C-alpha cells in the first residue's frame, strides 16, 4: 500500500557554510527517502535556510550588507555541497519568505486564541552603545559560583554552573565591551508549563504513530520524561519567551509593535512553509495534503542538540494551532574525528568542501556514514584507517569485484547474454529473502545492519563463484564440452544476477554508482524499485571501471592540519617589458571586503568575500593571513584582478586576485593591501 511521507532535515543556520555534521544528517535522510521511494511510496523531501536571528543581523552589519544579502551568500554555496554528495531535496526554501511569515502569523493567532500566549514584563541586560537588549551569548563576565573570568551569560565553562545573566559579576557586552544596563521590557511567553501542554506531551510520546510504531527513540523519550516529571507538580517545563526587541532580523509580531518572533518560533514553521512553496509550484493543495486527519506521515531528521525544540515546543505548537503533529522525530548524534569532537582550534574538523576539492568520491563518504548509522542517538566517528579499509575492502574488494570477475566470461564467450538453469525459483527466493530483510532495515534506519547483510551476501556470492571454479570449467568448455559450456554460462549468469540484486540494495547509498551500473552495464531503467532485484537480467555490456580504491596519500590530506607548503619565491633579476596591449587585458576593479575568515588548516590563507558592485559577490583566497586579522579588514576597499581565470584550490574556488605590495626588512617581510580612496565605489573600473 502506497504511503505519503513528508520528510525534513533540521534547517541550517544561514550565518556560515555547511560543516560535516550537516552533510551526515542530509546523507542519512537522503538514504531513507530513496529507500522509501523504492517501495513506491510518495515522498516530499524539503528543507530551508534558517534565515532569522540576531547573529545573522550582527554579522551582516559588520560586513556592511543586509541580512538578506548575507543569507544569499550562503544560499549560493548550497548546490556545491548538496550536488557534490548526491543529496537530492525536492525543494529548498527560506524562513525569510512570504509563506513562512503567513504561517507564523496564523499559528501565533491560533495559540493566542487558546490562551497559551501571555505578556510579561522582564528585566534584561541592555547594551547602551549598541542600543539593543543582549542575548546570553553576547554577555560575558565573572562566574558568580567559581569566580572564573570571561564566562558566558547563561553558563560557566569552568565549573559547569548555570545561572541568570543578571547574576554575572562585572558583566560586559561582547559586541562593544560596554557595561550593560538592566532594563525592563515587555515580552510574549508561550505557556509550555500549562497543564494542557504537559498532558498533551505525555499522551503524544506514549501513543504510536500512524504506522503503529514509536514516534521517538527510547533515549529521547527518557529525556522528555525527565523534563515532564512524574506529575504536573514535578514538571520541569518552563514557559518560553517567544519575542525579541528591535533591532532584530525576523518576523514582526502582528499585534505587538516593535517586537519580533524569536527565531526558534518561526524556524520549525519553515518546514511547513517549504512544503507549501513546493506545493504551489507543483499545483498541489497544501492544506489538503497536510490536513491533520490525512494519512500523510510527517518525519523529521534532527541532531541531538535540538531535541528540546522539536519534541516539546514544536508538537505542542502544532497541536494547539490545530495542525498535524509529527509522526516521527529521528534523532542522531554528532560527528567526531578519531574519537574527538570537531574543533577548529584543535584542528580536528574536516571540511566537506575540501573533501570534494581533493577529488574524493562522495559515495565513499555516503557508504562510510551508512556503515556507522543506526536507529540510536549515537555519535558517528570518522577514523582515517577505518575509512580506507572499509571502502577498499567492502565496495571494491567484495562488491565491484563480483562483476569484474564474472562479466568477462559472459561477454567473451556468450556475447553478453545471460542464461539460467530451468529452476530459477530457488535463486529468486534467495534474493527476495535478502532484499526484504535489507529494505526493512533501511526503513528502521538500521543502516549499519543493512550493510552487514549486504556485504555478507557479497561474500556469499564471491564464495559460490570461487567454489564453482569457472576457470577450470572453461578448460573443458574449450574442448567443446557442451555440458561444461552450459555450466560456465549458468554459474556466471547467477553471479551477475546476485550482483544486480546487490546493486539494487546499495542504490540508496550509492545512487550515482547504481545509476551507471543500471544504465551502462545492464542497460535497464533507473532508479530501481526493490522488486527489480527479483527480475533476472538478460544481457550485460562489457565490464568497465566502476569504482576506484581510496588513495591513502590523497585521503590523508583531508586530515592534514597544515597542508600549505611554504615556498620561497625567487626575486626576479631579468625584467621583461610588456606593452599597452598586454596591460589592457587586465580588468582591475574596486571591490569591498564584506567578509573575511581564516581558512582552516592553512597557515597563510584568508578567505575574502568581495562585493564587486551590483550585488556581484566573489570568493577570493589571499595569502595575507600572517599580516591581517579577518575582522580588521572587513569593510576595506581593495583592487581586484577580476578577469583572472578562477583557480581550483583544495579549499574551494578562488575567483580572482587582490593586489598587494610586499617589502622585506632583514629577516622579516610585510604585505600591504593596495587600497583605493574611500570615496571609490565597488565595481569601479581602474584604467
DAPE-V938686 format. One line per field, one symbol per residue. ss: DSSP state (H for helix, E for strand, L for the rest). phi: phi as a letter, one per 20 degrees, with the letter a starting at -180 (. if undefined). A space follows every 10 residues. Layout:
# DAPE-V938686
ss = ???
phi = ???
This chain:
# DAPE-V938686
ss = LLLEEEEEEL LEELLLLLLH HHHHHHHHHH HHHHHHHLLL LEEEEEEEEE LLLHHHHHHH HHHLLLHHHH HHHHHHHHHH HHHHLLLLLL EEEELLLHHH HHHHHHHHHH HHHLLLEEEE EEEEEEELLL LEELLHHHEE EELLLLLLLL EELLELLLLL LELLHHHLEE EEELLLLLLL EEEEEEEEEE LLLLHHHHHH HHHHHHLLLL LLLLLLLHHH HHHHHHHHLL LHHHLLLLLE ELEEELLLLL LELLLLLLEE ELHHHHHHHH HHHHHHHHHH HHLLLHHHHL LLLLLLEEEE EEEHHHHHHH HHHHHHHHHH LLLLLLLEEE EELLEEELLE ELLLLLLLLL LHHHHHHLLL LHHHHHHHHH HHLLLLLLLE EELHHHHHHH HHHHHHHHHH HHHHHHHHHH HHHLLLELLL LLLLHHHHHH HHHHHHHHHH HHHLLLHHHH HHHHHHHHHH HHHHHHHHLH HHHHHHHHLL LHHHHHHHHH HHHHHHHHHH HHHHHHLLLL HHHHHHHHHH HHLLLLLLLH HHHHLLLLEL LLLLLLLLLL LHHHHHLLLL LLLLLLLLLL LLLLLLLLLH HHHLLLLEEE EEEEEEEELL LLLLLEEEEE ELLLLLEEEE EELLLLLLLH HHHLLLEEEE ELLLLLEEEL LEEELLEELE EEEEELLEEE EEELLLLLLL LLLLEEL
phi = .fddcddcdg fffecaffdf fgfffffgff ffffffffen fecddcbaee dcofgfgfff ffemcegfff fffffffggf ffffdldcef bccbfecfff fffffffgff fffemddbeb ecdcecefef lbfdfgfdcc regfedmfel dffcbdfedn fdaegfegel fbefecnfff decebecdce effggfffff fffffeefef emcffcfgff ffffffffmf bffefefdfd fdcceffbea efffdbgmdc fggffefffg ffffffffff femdfffffd ffefefedcc dbeffcggfe ddffffgffe dmdfefebce ddeeeddlnd ffbffemdec efffgfffmf fffffgffff fdfbeeecfd dddgffgfff fffffefdff gfffeefgff ffdclmeebd ffdefffffg ffffffffff fffemeffff ffffffffff fffgfffflf ffffffffel dgfffffgff ffffffffff fffffeffed ffffgffffe eelcfcfedg fffeeffdbc effcgdaeff efffffffdf fbffeedeef ffddedfddf ffffffddcf cdfdbbbfeg mcecededdd ednlledcdc ecedgfcceg ffdfnfecdd eedfggdedf eqeedqbeeb dccccmedcc dcfedfgfff dgnffdb
